[in-house]
């Protein structure tokens, strides 16, 4: 999560972050939402990653365009969130 949104990232591709936003008609599993809300309500977790399974519309910016507060090249508009899991605590 960022101050004004979220990004999707993968440790295998650290240079390719994706602006992440929810669609107006997003369908989310109640358990997955509860996991996210519970995890992120703790201040210490606000900028920590969470593993998610999601579906959505993926977009690539054209020349002169970008997405989100940090002007990313890619964006996904999430239409479905079936699963979310916070990192394992040591």
Residue, then its C-alpha position, 0 to 999 in steps of 0.5 A: x500500500x502507498x499513501x494514495x493507493x496500492x501497487x502490485x509487485x513481484x520480487x522476481x521483477x522489482x523494476x515493474x510495479x503495477x498501479x492497483x485499483x479496485x473496480x466500482x463493481x469489484x467482487x471480493x471474498x468476505x474472508x479475503x477482505x477481512x484478512x486485508x482489513x485486519x492486517x492493514x488496520x495495524x499501523x506497522x503493517x501499512x506498507x507491508x506486502x500481502x499475497x493476493x489472488x486477483x482478476x482484473x483488467x490489465x492496462x499498459x500506458x501509451x507514450x506520454x501516459x502513466x498510472x497512479x501517484x508514481x506514474x507507473x507504466x502498468x495498471x490493473x483494475x481489480x474486478x475479483x479478489x478471491x484470496x488474500x494472505x498476509x506474510x507469515x509472522x516469525 
